[in-house]
Amino acid sequence: MEHGRSEAFVLKPGEGRSIDLGGFQMSVKATDESTSGAFSLLEADEPAGFGPPMHIHHDAAEAFYVLEGEYLIFFEDREFSCPAGSFVFIPAGELHGFRVGPTRSRKLNIYTPAAMVGYFDELSEAVRAGNADPQSLSQTALRYSMEVLGPVPQGYV
């Protein structure tokens, strides 16, 4: 995909397009369009115990920066406790997942090159329409070069 030149911009605290995912919210801070494809940035505010199935992003590296609370990060067969201030990098093609710790937590999600905003938009639509079953979520993930390799855990949607 060819991208035009991006322009400088500032988002103040609380700004950014909101994505309602039922049990939690994401806020879009930067997209493919706003960064000329360099990266996308989302802020997630997630409930205790929440977490997606184990998965792989085939087209982008992912990074987390924990703002509040704690996350458990899973790589293949390794597990790490990541309290506020922790940074996590996941290269494209690496199996991973996470769970929110014992309290509501917030993190920044960075994808480079830009990815996944469309996935979360489609997930939001599926949740609103009541079509967020594991099979349709896996199909949606594949459209965004994400392969789901574990069952969808209780409370994901």
C-alpha positions, -999 to +999 in steps of 0.1 A: +000+000+000+013+034-009+010+061+017+010+099+014+030+121+037+016+123+072+012+155+091+022+163+127-007+161+152-014+162+189-041+144+209-047+157+244-056+134+274-089+116+267-089+123+230-090+097+203-117+078+185-134+054+210-140+017+201-166+000+223-158-037+228-186-045+252-166-052+284-140-026+277-130+004+256-101+012+233-091+046+221-075+050+187-045+074+189-028+068+156-038+049+125-023+037+092-036+069+076-023+093+102+012+078+103+016+070+066+016+033+076+045+036+101+025+024+131-009+024+148-014+032+185-044+023+207-050+027+244-069-001+261-088+001+294-095-035+303-112-053+332-095-077+356-090-111+341-096-101+305-074-115+278-076-127+242-068-162+229-032-170+221-025-156+186+001-145+160+003-113+141+018-122+107+021-087+093+032-065+122+052-064+154+033-055+185+044-037+217+026-029+249+034-002+275+016-007+307+001+025+321-018+013+351-024-021+368-007-053+357-007-077+328+005-113+325+022-117+291+025-151+275+051-160+248+050-196+237+057-214+270+070-184+290+050-161+313+059-126+326+042-104+352+042-068+338+032-041+363+028-004+354+058+010+336+066-023+319+073-025+281+067-056+260+079-062+224+065-090+203+080-096+169+057-104+140+052-141+138+056-148+175+028-167+194+016-146+224-013-136+245-020-118+278-043-116+308-052-085+328-041-089+364-063-086+395-075-050+389-087-030+359-056-021+339-046+003+310-020-001+283-009+013+250-008-011+221+016-002+193+016-021+160+043-015+134+038-012+105+003+000+112-022-027+118-052-040+138-074-008+140-098-024+115-099-056+134-110-038+166-136-019+146-150-051+132-149-068+166-169-038+180-196-042+152-198-080+159-203-074+197-230-048+190-248-072+166-244-102+189-222-121+163-190-124+184-188-162+183-154-179+182-157-189+145-166-155+132-139-139+155-113-162+139-124-153+104-122-116+113-087-121+127-075-138+095-086-107+074-061-087+095-032-113+093-039-125+128-040-162+134-059-173+165-044-205+180-062-209+213-098-210+223-115-177+229-114-173+267-145-166+288-150-129+290-132-120+258-163-104+243 
